[in-house]
Amino acid sequence: MNNSHKFTLAGVAAIFLWSSVMGLARAVTEMLGPIGGAASIYTVAALFLFLVMGKPKWRQYSLRYVLIGGGLFVAYEICLALALAMANTRQQAIEMLVINYLWPALTVLLAVLTSGKKTNWLVYPSIGLAFFGVAWSITGEQGLSVAQIAANVATNPATYAMAFTGAFLWAIYCNLTKRIANGQNAITLFFIMTAVTLWIKYALSSETGLILNLNMESGVLLLISGVAMGSGYALWNYAIIGGNMVLLATLSYFTPVLSTIISSVILGLVLSQSFLQGVVMVTVGSLMCWWVTREKS
């Protein structure tokens, strides 16, 4: 097997790991609590990345990159983790997952709006399709209407708000990091920052019982979740060195479908036909956004 194939396979493995980690994270937080469970997962992931990628060379990172890039990364990860953990049910947690995957379409939208360049008009209906897919998933079999969407959101407005906010934050992160990172990769430092922030939030919250609930089952699941999360980022970092990025970029846009299916299996859910239709719309909309705005060779 040549090196190019090794790098590409690492990227494919990263996509599958990212697709599985959301369901695992929900299962862990059910056992250890929303904040304490999330803090534990990011701590394990940070330790894994530290061991695999080495000590962060924080003196070499620009202050702007750490403060802006790191701040956006931490804010996004916390929004996503708590949206999944604080959802009323496992079904609602899957809805948070679908909302999160608006970020590819939003990334393209922000890039188009800030570039000032003329773009293909198809990008706008593509983004619209992604948003329509989310609405279709949220309403399920109850029928698509503004009133129904509002009723569903009213059952847990905080989690819906965090999921939508997270999607926008990651879109901003993707657009800004290219400009301010200067080729630097502070992912390990960002994970440490996320874990520390979550532990501070845990200390200030009324959440208790983390130690008492840390039994063999939750401990093993926590280890698997943290290592899977850290491995996804480590493998992707390896893949971009020499992998087939056109193929990997295309495959990454199918993550919403993969993540939804794998998470539903992990959480023991049977997804409705309309929910899966909505997920496919989000995926197709995101893929169309990438396709019509890609740089042509």
SERO-4910 file (N, C-alpha, C, O; in steps of 0.05 Angstrom, whole numbers):
BEGIN
 pado doro    nc1    nc2    nc3   cac1   cac2   cac3    cc1    cc2    cc3    oc1    oc2    oc3
  Met    A     17    -24      0      0      0      0     18     25      0     35     28     17
  Asn    A     13     43    -19     30     67    -20     21     87      1      0     85     13
  Asn    A     38    107      5     34    126     27      8    142     23     -6    148     43
  Ser    A      2    149     -2    -22    164     -7    -47    149      3    -65    161     15
  His    A    -48    123     -2    -71    107      7    -72    106     37    -94    106     49
  Lys    A    -49    105     50    -48    104     80    -60    130     91    -76    129    110
  Phe    A    -52    152     80    -63    178     89    -93    180     85   -108    189    102
  Thr    A   -102    170     61   -130    172     55   -147    153     73   -168    161     83
  Leu    A   -137    129     78   -150    111     97   -152    123    125   -172    118    139
  Ala    A   -131    137    133   -132    150    159   -155    171    160   -168    174    180
  Gly    A   -158    185    138   -180    205    137   -207    192    138   -226    202    151
  Val    A   -210    169    124   -236    154    124   -241    144    152   -264    146    162
  Ala    A   -221    134    166   -224    125    194   -232    148    212   -249    144    230
  Ala    A   -221    172    207   -228    195    223   -258    202    220   -271    209    239
  Ile    A   -268    200    195   -296    206    190   -314    187    205   -335    195    216
  Phe    A   -307    161    204   -323    141    219   -322    145    249   -342    142    263
  Leu    A   -299    153    259   -296    158    288   -313    182    296   -327    180    316
  Trp    A   -312    203    280   -329    227    286   -358    220    285   -375    230    300
  Ser    A   -365    202    267   -393    194    264   -404    178    288   -427    178    294
  Ser    A   -386    164    301   -394    147    324   -392    161    351   -406    154    370
  Val    A   -376    182    353   -370    194    379   -394    208    391   -396    210    415
  Met    A   -412    219    374   -435    234    385   -454    216    401   -462    223    423
  Gly    A   -460    192    390   -477    173    405   -463    164    430   -476    161    451
  Leu    A   -437    158    428   -422    150    452   -422    172    474   -425    166    497
  Ala    A   -419    197    465   -419    219    484   -445    222    498   -446    226    523
  Arg    A   -468    218    484   -494    219    497   -497    197    518   -507    202    540
  Ala    A   -487    173    511   -489    151    530   -473    156    555   -482    150    577
  Val    A   -449    168    552   -432    174    575   -445    195    593   -445    192    618
  Thr    A   -456    216    581   -467    238    597   -493    229    611   -500    240    632
  Glu    A   -507    209    600   -530    198    614   -521    185    641   -536    185    660
  Met    A   -497    174    641   -487    160    665   -473    179    684   -476    177    709
  Leu    A   -458    198    674   -442    215    691   -452    244    694   -441    259    709
  Gly    A   -474    251    681   -485    278    682   -476    294    658   -455    289    647
  Pro    A   -493    314    651   -487    330    626   -460    344    627   -444    341    608
  Ile    A   -454    359    648   -430    374    649   -406    357    657   -385    358    643
  Gly    A   -409    342    678   -387    325    688   -379    304    667   -356    298    663
  Gly    A   -399    292    653   -394    273    633   -379    285    609   -360    273    599
  Ala    A   -388    308    600   -375    322    578   -346    330    585   -328    326    569
  Ala    A   -343    340    610   -316    347    619   -297    323    620   -274    325    613
  Ser    A   -308    300    628   -292    276    630   -284    266    602   -261    258    598
  Ile    A   -302    268    583   -296    259    555   -274    276    543   -255    266    532
  Tyr    A   -276    303    546   -255    320    535   -229    318    549   -208    323    537
  Thr    A   -229    311    575   -205    306    590   -190    282    579   -166    282    574
  Val    A   -205    260    574   -193    236    563   -183    241    535   -161    232    528
  Ala    A   -198    256    519   -190    262    491   -165    279    491   -146    275    475
  Ala    A   -163    299    510   -140    316    512   -115    300    520    -93    305    509
  Leu    A   -118    282    539    -96    266    548    -86    248    525    -62    244    521
  Phe    A   -105    236    510    -98    219    487    -83    235    466    -62    226    456
  Leu    A    -92    259    459    -79    275    439    -51    284    449    -32    286    434
  Phe    A    -49    289    475    -23    296    487     -3    273    483     20    278    477
  Leu    A    -12    249    488      5    225    485     13    220    456     35    213    450
  Val    A     -7    224    438     -2    217    410     12    239    394     30    234    379
  Met    A      4    264    399     15    287    383     36    303    398     48    321    387
  Gly    A     40    296    423     61    310    439     51    335    453     28    343    450
  Lys    A     68    347    468     62    371    484     57    394    465     72    399    446
  Pro    A     36    409    470     30    433    453     53    453    454     62    460    476
  Lys    A     62    462    431     84    482    430     71    510    432     73    525    412
  Trp    A     60    516    455     43    540    458     59    565    454     48    586    446
  Arg    A     85    564    458    102    588    454    104    596    425    109    619    418
  Gln    A    100    576    407    102    581    379     75    591    367     75    601    344
  Tyr    A     53    589    382     27    597    371     24    627    374     31    638    395
  Ser    A     12    639    355      6    668    357    -16    672    377    -35    655    379
  Leu    A    -15    694    392    -35    699    412    -63    702    400    -83    694    412
  Arg    A    -64    714    376    -90    718    362   -102    691    355   -127    687    358
  Tyr    A    -86    672    346    -96    646    339   -107    631    364   -128    619    363
  Val    A    -92    633    386   -101    619    410   -126    631    422   -145    617    429
  Leu    A   -127    658    423   -150    671    435   -175    669    417   -197    663    427
  Ile    A   -172    675    391   -196    675    373   -203    647    365   -225    638    368
  Gly    A   -183    633    353   -188    605    344   -195    587    367   -214    572    366
  Gly    A   -179    589    389   -185    572    412   -211    579    425   -226    561    434
  Gly    A   -217    605    427   -243    613    439   -267    602    423   -286    592    435
  Leu    A   -265    604    396   -287    594    380   -289    563    382   -311    552    383
  Phe    A   -266    549    382   -266    520    385   -279    512    411   -296    494    411
  Val    A   -271    524    433   -281    517    460   -311    522    461   -326    506    471
  Ala    A   -319    546    451   -348    553    452   -364    533    436   -386    525    445
  Tyr    A   -354    525    412   -369    506    395   -371    479    409   -393    468    411
  Glu    A   -349    468    419   -349    442    431   -367    441    455   -381    421    459
  Ile    A   -368    462    471   -385    463    495   -414    464    486   -431    450    497
  Cys    A   -420    480    466   -448    482    456   -458    455    446   -480    446    453
  Leu    A   -441    441    431   -449    415    420   -452    394    441   -471    380    442
  Ala    A   -431    393    459   -431    373    480   -455    376    499   -468    356    505
  Leu    A   -461    400    507   -484    404    525   -511    402    512   -530    394    524
  Ala    A   -512    409    486   -537    405    471   -544    376    469   -567    368    473
  Leu    A   -524    359    464   -529    330    463   -536    319    491   -554    303    494
  Ala    A   -521    329    511   -524    318    538   -550    327    552   -561    312    567
  Met    A   -558    352    546   -581    363    560   -608    360    545   -628    369    554
  Ala    A   -607    346    522   -632    340    508   -650    323    525   -641    306    540
  Asn    A   -676    328    523   -696    314    540   -695    284    536   -699    268    555
  Thr    A   -692    275    511   -692    247    504   -669    241    485   -656    259    474
  Arg    A   -665    215    480   -645    207    461   -653    216    432   -636    223    416
  Gln    A   -679    215    427   -689    223    401   -682    253    396   -674    261    375
  Gln    A   -687    269    417   -681    298    415   -651    302    412   -642    321    399
  Ala    A   -635    285    425   -606    287    422   -597    283    393   -579    297    383
  Ile    A   -610    265    379   -605    260    350   -613    285    334   -600    292    315
  Glu    A   -635    298    342   -643    323    329   -621    344    332   -615    359    313
  Met    A   -608    346    356   -587    365    360   -563    359    341   -550    377    332
  Leu    A   -559    333    337   -538    325    319   -543    334    290   -524    344    277
  Val    A   -568    332    281   -574    341    254   -571    371    252   -561    381    232
  Ile    A   -580    386    272   -577    415    272   -548    423    270   -540    441    256
  Asn    A   -531    408    285   -502    414    285   -491    412    257   -473    427    249
  Tyr    A   -502    394    240   -491    390    214   -500    410    193   -498    406    169
  Leu    A   -511    432    203   -516    455    186   -489    470    180   -488    486    162
  Trp    A   -469    464    196   -444    480    195   -431    479    167   -420    499    159
  Pro    A   -431    456    152   -418    458    125   -432    479    107   -418    494     94
  Ala    A   -458    479    107   -473    498     90   -468    527    100   -465    545     84
  Leu    A   -468    530    127   -463    557    138   -434    566    133   -429    590    129
  Thr    A   -415    547    132   -387    554    126   -385    566     98   -372    586     93
  Val    A   -399    552     79   -399    562     51   -413    589     50   -403    607     36
  Leu    A   -435    592     64   -450    617     63   -433    640     73   -432    661     61
  Leu    A   -419    637     96   -402    658    107   -379    664     88   -371    687     85
  Ala    A   -368    642     76   -345    646     57   -354    663     33   -340    680     24
  Val    A   -378    657     23   -389    672      0   -394    701      8   -388    719     -8
  Leu    A   -406    705     31   -413    733     40   -389    750     45   -389    774     41
  Thr    A   -367    738     55   -343    753     63   -323    756     40   -305    773     42
  Ser    A   -325    739     19   -304    739     -2   -308    763    -21   -289    773    -32
  Gly    A   -333    770    -25   -339    791    -44   -337    783    -73   -340    799    -91
  Lys    A   -332    757    -77   -330    746   -105   -357    737   -115   -375    729    -99
  Lys    A   -360    737   -141   -385    727   -153   -385    697   -150   -365    683   -155
  Thr    A   -408    686   -142   -410    657   -138   -435    646   -152   -452    661   -161
  Asn    A   -435    620   -155   -457    607   -169   -483    611   -153   -483    607   -129
  Trp    A   -504    619   -167   -529    624   -153   -541    599   -140   -558    602   -122
  Leu    A   -533    576   -148   -543    551   -137   -535    547   -108   -547    530    -94
  Val    A   -516    562    -98   -508    559    -71   -531    566    -51   -533    554    -30
  Tyr    A   -547    585    -59   -569    594    -41   -591    574    -38   -600    568    -16
  Pro    A   -601    562    -60   -621    540    -56   -609    516    -43   -623    501    -29
  Ser    A   -583    512    -46   -569    489    -33   -570    493     -2   -576    474     13
  Ile    A   -564    518      6   -565    524     35   -594    522     45   -599    512     67
  Gly    A   -612    531     29   -640    529     36   -649    500     40   -665    494     58
  Leu    A   -639    482     23   -646    454     25   -636    443     51   -650    427     64
  Ala    A   -612    450     59   -601    441     85   -618    449    108   -624    433    126
  Phe    A   -627    475    108   -644    485    130   -671    471    129   -682    465    150
  Phe    A   -681    467    105   -707    453    103   -705    425    114   -724    415    126
  Gly    A   -683    412    109   -679    385    119   -679    384    149   -690    365    161
  Val    A   -667    404    162   -668    405    191   -696    408    201   -705    394    220
  Ala    A   -711    427    189   -739    431    197   -756    406    193   -773    399    209
  Trp    A   -750    392    171   -765    367    165   -759    345    186   -777    330    194
  Ser    A   -734    344    194   -726    324    215   -739    331    242   -748    313    256
  Ile    A   -739    356    249   -749    364    275   -779    359    278   -788    350    299
  Thr    A   -794    364    257   -823    361    258   -831    331    256   -853    324    266
  Gly    A   -815    315    244   -820    286    242   -846    280    228   -852    292    207
  Glu    A   -862    262    240   -887    254    227   -910    273    233   -932    268    225
  Gln    A   -904    295    248   -926    312    257   -934    333    236   -954    347    240
  Gly    A   -919    334    214   -926    354    193   -909    379    196   -906    390    218
  Leu    A   -899    388    173   -881    412    173   -898    438    174   -914    443    157
  Ser    A   -893    453    196   -906    479    198   -890    495    218   -876    484    235
  Val    A   -891    522    216   -877    539    235   -887    534    264   -871    534    282
  Ala    A   -913    530    267   -924    525    293   -913    499    305   -908    498    329
  Gln    A   -910    479    289   -900    453    299   -871    456    307   -862    445    327
  Ile    A   -855    470    290   -827    474    297   -824    489    323   -808    482    340
  Ala    A   -840    511    326   -840    526    351   -848    509    375   -836    512    396
  Ala    A   -867    492    372   -876    475    394   -854    455    402   -849    451    426
  Asn    A   -840    444    382   -818    426    389   -795    440    403   -784    430    422
  Val    A   -788    464    392   -766    479    404   -773    487    433   -756    488    450
  Ala    A   -799    493    438   -808    502    464   -804    481    486   -804    487    509
  Thr    A   -802    455    477   -798    434    497   -771    435    511   -768    425    533
  Asn    A   -751    447    497   -724    450    509   -709    471    493   -690    465    479
  Pro    A   -717    496    496   -705    518    480   -675    520    483   -661    528    465
  Ala    A   -664    514    507   -636    518    512   -619    500    494   -599    508    483
  Thr    A   -627    475    491   -611    456    475   -613    463    446   -593    462    432
  Tyr    A   -636    471    436   -639    479    408   -622    504    403   -609    506    382
  Ala    A   -622    523    422   -606    547    419   -576    541    418   -562    552    401
  Met    A   -567    522    435   -539    515    435   -531    500    410   -509    505    399
  Ala    A   -549    483    400   -542    468    375   -540    487    351   -521    485    336
  Phe    A   -559    506    348   -558    526    326   -533    544    330   -519    550    310
  Thr    A   -529    553    354   -506    571    359   -480    557    353   -461    568    341
  Gly    A   -478    531    360   -454    515    355   -449    513    325   -426    515    316
  Ala    A   -470    509    309   -466    507    280   -455    532    268   -437    531    251
  Phe    A   -464    555    278   -454    581    269   -425    585    278   -408    596    263
  Leu    A   -420    578    303   -393    581    314   -372    565    298   -350    575    293
  Trp    A   -379    541    291   -360    524    276   -356    534    248   -334    533    237
  Ala    A   -377    545    236   -374    557    209   -355    581    210   -339    585    193
  Ile    A   -358    598    231   -340    621    235   -312    611    239   -293    622    228
  Tyr    A   -309    590    256   -282    579    262   -269    569    237   -245    575    232
  Cys    A   -284    555    220   -272    544    195   -263    567    176   -242    564    163
  Asn    A   -277    589    176   -270    611    158   -247    627    169   -229    636    154
  Leu    A   -246    631    195   -226    648    207   -199    634    211   -178    646    208
  Thr    A   -200    608    219   -176    594    226   -156    593    203   -132    595    207
  Lys    A   -166    590    178   -149    590    155   -131    615    154   -108    614    146
  Arg    A   -143    637    162   -130    663    159   -110    669    181    -90    683    177
  Ile    A   -116    659    205   -101    667    229    -82    645    239    -65    650    256
  Ala    A    -85    620    230    -69    598    241    -41    598    230    -22    589    243
  Asn    A    -37    608    205    -11    608    192      2    580    192     26    577    197
  Gly    A    -14    560    187     -4    533    185      0    519    212      9    496    213
  Gln    A     -6    533    234     -3    521    261    -27    503    267    -49    507    257
  Asn    A    -22    483    284    -44    465    293    -43    462    323    -26    448    334
  Ala    A    -61    476    336    -61    476    366    -84    459    377    -95    465    398
  Ile    A    -92    438    362   -115    422    370   -113    411    398   -133    410    413
  Thr    A    -89    402    406    -86    390    433    -90    412    454   -104    407    474
  Leu    A    -79    435    449    -83    458    468   -113    465    469   -123    471    491
  Phe    A   -126    465    447   -155    472    446   -172    452    462   -191    459    475
  Phe    A   -164    426    460   -179    406    475   -174    410    505   -192    406    521
  Ile    A   -149    416    513   -143    422    541   -160    446    551   -171    445    573
  Met    A   -161    466    534   -177    490    542   -206    483    545   -220    493    563
  Thr    A   -217    466    527   -245    457    529   -250    442    555   -270    447    569
  Ala    A   -232    423    561   -235    407    585   -234    424    610   -251    421    628
  Val    A   -215    442    611   -213    460    635   -238    477    638   -248    481    660
  Thr    A   -248    488    616   -272    505    617   -296    489    627   -312    500    643
  Leu    A   -299    465    618   -321    448    627   -319    441    656   -339    439    670
  Trp    A   -294    436    666   -291    429    694   -297    454    712   -308    451    733
  Ile    A   -290    478    702   -297    502    717   -328    505    718   -339    511    739
  Lys    A   -340    500    695   -370    501    694   -382    480    713   -402    485    726
  Tyr    A   -370    457    714   -380    435    731   -377    444    760   -395    439    777
  Ala    A   -355    456    767   -350    464    795   -370    486    804   -377    487    827
  Leu    A   -378    503    785   -396    525    791   -426    516    789   -444    531    797
  Ser    A   -431    492    779   -458    482    776   -467    467    802   -451    463    820
  Ser    A   -492    459    801   -503    443    824   -502    413    818   -512    397    833
  Glu    A   -489    406    796   -487    378    788   -469    363    807   -447    372    813
  Thr    A   -478    340    816   -462    323    834   -464    294    826   -478    287    808
  Gly    A   -448    278    840   -450    249    836   -432    237    815   -435    213    809
  Leu    A   -414    253    804   -397    242    783   -380    219    792   -379    198    779
  Ile    A   -367    221    816   -350    200    826   -366    175    833   -357    153    827
  Leu    A   -389    179    845   -406    157    853   -416    140    829   -419    116    831
  Asn    A   -420    154    806   -431    141    783   -409    128    765   -416    115    745
  Leu    A   -384    134    771   -362    124    754   -356     95    760   -337     88    773
  Asn    A   -373     77    749   -369     48    752   -354     37    728   -345     52    711
  Met    A   -352     10    728   -336     -3    706   -348      3    679   -334     10    660
  Glu    A   -375      1    676   -388      6    651   -384     34    640   -376     38    618
  Ser    A   -389     54    658   -386     82    650   -357     89    645   -351    105    627
  Gly    A   -339     76    661   -310     81    657   -300     72    630   -285     86    617
  Val    A   -308     48    622   -300     37    596   -312     53    573   -298     60    554
  Leu    A   -337     61    576   -350     77    555   -338    104    553   -334    115    531
  Leu    A   -330    116    576   -316    142    576   -290    140    562   -283    157    546
  Leu    A   -275    119    567   -249    115    554   -252    112    524   -237    124    509
  Ile    A   -271     96    516   -276     92    487   -284    118    474   -274    125    452
  Ser    A   -302    134    487   -311    159    475   -288    179    473   -285    192    452
  Gly    A   -272    182    494   -250    201    493   -229    194    473   -219    211    458
  Val    A   -222    168    471   -202    159    452   -213    162    424   -198    170    405
  Ala    A   -238    156    420   -250    158    393   -250    187    384   -243    193    361
  Met    A   -257    206    402   -257    234    395   -229    244    389   -224    257    369
  Gly    A   -210    237    406   -182    246    401   -170    233    377   -156    246    362
  Ser    A   -176    207    372   -166    193    348   -176    206    322   -161    208    303
  Gly    A   -201    214    323   -213    227    299   -196    251    290   -189    254    267
  Tyr    A   -190    269    309   -175    292    303   -146    285    296   -134    297    278
  Ala    A   -134    266    310   -106    259    304   -104    246    277    -85    253    262
  Leu    A   -122    228    269   -121    215    243   -127    235    221   -114    233    199
  Trp    A   -145    254    225   -150    274    204   -126    292    200   -119    299    178
  Asn    A   -113    299    222    -88    315    220    -67    300    204    -51    313    190
  Tyr    A    -66    274    207    -47    257    192    -56    255    163    -39    255    145
  Ala    A    -82    253    158    -93    249    131    -87    272    113    -82    269     89
  Ile    A    -89    297    124    -86    320    107    -57    324     97    -52    341     80
  Ile    A    -39    309    108    -11    311    100     -7    301     71      7    314     55
  Gly    A    -20    279     65    -16    268     38    -39    252     27    -36    237      7
  Gly    A    -63    254     39    -86    239     29    -99    252      5    -92    274     -2
  Asn    A   -118    238     -6   -134    248    -28   -155    266    -17   -177    256     -9
  Met    A   -150    292    -15   -168    310     -1   -194    315    -16   -214    322     -4
  Val    A   -194    312    -43   -219    314    -58   -238    292    -49   -262    297    -44
  Leu    A   -228    267    -48   -244    245    -39   -253    248    -10   -276    244     -4
  Leu    A   -234    256      7   -241    258     35   -261    281     41   -278    278     57
  Ala    A   -258    303     26   -276    325     29   -304    316     20   -324    323     33
  Thr    A   -306    301     -1   -332    291    -11   -344    272     10   -368    275     17
  Leu    A   -328    253     20   -338    234     40   -347    248     66   -366    240     79
  Ser    A   -333    270     73   -339    283     98   -367    295     98   -379    299    119
  Tyr    A   -377    302     74   -404    313     72   -426    292     76   -450    299     79
  Phe    A   -418    267     78   -437    246     84   -437    239    114   -451    221    123
  Thr    A   -422    255    130   -421    250    158   -448    252    172   -453    236    190
  Pro    A   -466    271    164   -492    272    178   -507    246    176   -519    237    195
  Val    A   -507    233    152   -520    207    149   -507    186    166   -521    171    181
  Leu    A   -480    184    164   -466    164    179   -470    168    209   -475    149    224
  Ser    A   -466    193    218   -468    199    247   -496    193    258   -499    182    280
  Thr    A   -517    200    242   -544    195    251   -549    165    253   -561    156    273
  Ile    A   -541    150    233   -546    121    233   -531    107    256   -542     91    271
  Ile    A   -504    113    258   -488    100    278   -497    108    306   -499     91    324
  Ser    A   -504    134    310   -513    143    337   -540    129    344   -544    122    367
  Ser    A   -557    126    324   -583    113    330   -579     84    338   -594     74    355
  Val    A   -560     71    326   -554     43    334   -542     42    362   -551     25    378
  Ile    A   -524     60    368   -512     61    395   -533     66    416   -532     54    438
  Leu    A   -551     84    410   -571     93    430   -597     76    428   -615     80    444
  Gly    A   -598     57    410   -621     39    408   -646     52    398   -668     47    408
  Leu    A   -643     70    379   -666     85    368   -674     75    341   -657     66    325
  Val    A   -699     76    335   -709     70    308   -719     97    296   -738    108    306
  Leu    A   -705    106    276   -711    132    264   -734    130    244   -735    111    229
  Ser    A   -751    150    244   -773    150    226   -764    157    197   -742    167    193
  Gln    A   -780    150    178   -774    155    150   -770    185    145   -752    193    130
  Ser    A   -788    201    157   -786    230    152   -761    242    164   -749    260    153
  Phe    A   -752    231    187   -727    240    199   -703    234    181   -686    252    177
  Leu    A   -702    210    171   -680    203    153   -681    219    127   -660    226    116
  Gln    A   -705    225    118   -708    242     94   -696    270     99   -682    281     82
  Gly    A   -701    281    123   -690    307    130   -659    306    132   -646    325    123
  Val    A   -648    284    143   -619    281    145   -607    280    117   -586    293    112
  Val    A   -620    266     99   -610    265     71   -611    292     58   -592    299     43
  Met    A   -632    308     63   -633    335     52   -610    353     62   -598    368     47
  Val    A   -604    350     88   -582    365    100   -556    357     86   -539    374     79
  Thr    A   -552    331     82   -528    321     69   -526    330     40   -505    340     32
  Val    A   -547    327     25   -547    336     -3   -543    366     -6   -528    375    -23
  Gly    A   -557    381     11   -554    410     11   -525    419     16   -514    436      2
  Ser    A   -512    406     36   -484    412     42   -466    404     20   -447    419     13
  Leu    A   -470    381      8   -454    371    -14   -456    389    -38   -436    395    -52
  Met    A   -480    399    -44   -485    417    -66   -470    444    -61   -459    455    -80
  Cys    A   -471    453    -36   -457    478    -29   -427    475    -36   -415    493    -48
  Trp    A   -416    453    -28   -387    448    -34   -382    446    -64   -363    457    -74
  Trp    A   -400    432    -78   -395    426   -106   -396    452   -123   -380    456   -140
  Val    A   -416    469   -117   -419    493   -134   -399    515   -127   -397    534   -142
  Thr    A   -385    513   -104   -366    534    -97   -337    523    -97   -319    538    -90
  Arg    A   -333    498   -105   -306    487   -104   -288    501   -124   -298    512   -144
  Glu    A   -263    501   -119   -244    512   -138   -239    492   -160   -230    469   -156
  Lys    A   -244    501   -185   -240    483   -208   -211    483   -217   -199    505   -220
  Ser    A   -200    460   -222   -173    458   -231   -171    466   -260   -149    466   -272
***
